[in-house]
């Protein structure tokens, strides 16, 4: 088994580097200690420290401001379910339009209730991430109504950032982009630019659709676009990954997230569907080809790992300086509260010196609606308790 991170086996291997830097250890010494005491490979140790330093700078405006929180908004619908996906999402083929409308009504009620509670407790909403699923499966009118609900929340506080996942190019059109403010961070995620691969994993779009959606977003004024790629999809070689990355870099997005394939249990691949993973050697070769190309325009700013991740490697977010996603950084560093609204959304409440408080909404959209009054009461209680703990 490949162990590039030595004894650092958790989801967030950078937390140790971050803690050591916060205690005043020089960066070079942190790299040395990670390699010597934890068995982290030298290149990975340098990567962890580089990311930790970048995150500390990004979080500096929020340092000491525990009243600032993030919000995750879950839209659990997709045109179809990708073979590698384990997210709580519902295929549009199985979820009728009327049911989606009912879900959105409940979601808006939860957003409004949470916003009122944040205001009562003196908490401020700093960033929002609208994910799923694929939020752009909603109609233009539904998107406009949802964003209107968010914009009227009485708790916004700078720095402000909103990310809108438009992960599937086959769900994007001019009408939808017209109701999403061009100041938002937009995520258009091809996963691969190889048409054969896209077909195998269940994506109903082509590489050309990706190019056209990206061009349309640029034409409509979006200047902060992220794109995701996955290393290790069935049938792909390191060279195929490099070719996809070259195509994406040619488009010049502001950020790229490079994921290593992980056969999650809730996905079709994790449940036993046949697939042939890259060897550890080929996974490393793919990353060795990708990292120098990414460094020509970007820097790494967040990093995490998953169970069974290919080659024991990492998922890494890269960005043009100044275009990093603050929400991703807050999630990785666990410095501030994150309030999840919608089906399958999780909330995390950091309490100094204590185990984190967590709250999970039901993954099934129908069950979420059925239990909404209970969910709101539980969230109010947790928020009140968390605020009191942070003030004491």
Secondary structure, DSSP 8 states (H G I E B T S, - for coil): ---TTTT--SS-THHHHHHHHHTT--HHHHHHHHHHHH---HHHHHHHHHHHHHHHHHHGGGTT-TTEEEEEEEE-EESS--TT--S--EETTTS-HHHHHHHHHHHHHHHHHHHHHHHHHT-EEEEEEEEES-GGGS-HHHHHHHHHHHHT-TTEEEEEEEEEE---GGG--HHHHHHS-TTSEEE---B-S-HHHHHHTT----HHHHHHHHHHHHHTT---EEEEEEET-TT--HHHHHHHHHHHHHHT-SEEEEEE----TTSTTTTT-------HHHHHHHHHHHHHHHHTT-EEEEEE--TT-GGG--EEEEE-TT---HHHHHHHHT-S-EEEESTT-EEEE--TTS--EEEE--SSHHHHHHTHHHHHHHHHHHHHHHHHHHH-
